[in-house]
C-alpha cells in the first residue's frame, strides 16, 4: 500500500500512522513534496545516465592507442569496459550508502507528532538481502559484459533499443514465471521505458 513509502520517512507502524505522518491533518506534508521531487529527479537521472553510458562506452571503443610493441590498435576489450562500469557503480553505491546513512540519522533526530520513532531492521536482514541479491547481481554482470561486447558490432542506437527491450521481457517473464498481474498502467510504464 501507499503507507510503505511513508514508513521510511517517519517509522510509522501502520497505515493510519503513516498517513497521518506523511500527509498531516490539513496541509500537504513537506515529506510528500520531497518524495515527489526525489522520484522525478531519480527518473530523469536514470533516463539521462542510461543513454550517456551507452554513448561513452561506444566512444571508448573508438579510442586508438599503442600496444606493448608500439603498434597502433583499437580498444576492443569489452570485459575491461564492464569492469570499469562496475567500479563506477561500486563508488556510486558507497556514496549512496553514506548519503542514506546521513539522511536517516538526520530524520531520526526530528520528532514526528504521530509516529513512534524509526524501526530498525532485524540484524540478519542485511546478510539475507546480500545472499538473495547475489544471483541477480551475477546475471547483471554477465548481461552488462554481453552488452559491452555487442557494442563492438552494432551502433549505439541499436544497443539502446535492445537494452530497453529488456523491460518488456522482464514484464512477460514476471507474468509467465511468477504469475504476476500486469494491469494497463504497468504496460503504460513499460511503454514509457521503451521511449
Buried (B, 14 or more C-beta within 10 A) or exposed (E): EEBEBBBBBBBBEEBEBBBBBBBBEEEEBEBBEEBEEEEEEEEEEEEEEBBEBBBBBBEBBEEEEEEEEEEEEEBEBBEEBBBBBBEEEEEEEEEEEEEEEEEEEEBEEEEBEBBEEBEEEEEEEEEEEEEEEEEEEEEEBEBBBEBBBBBBEEEBEEBBEEBBEEBBEEBEEBEEEEEEEEEEEEEEEBEEBEE
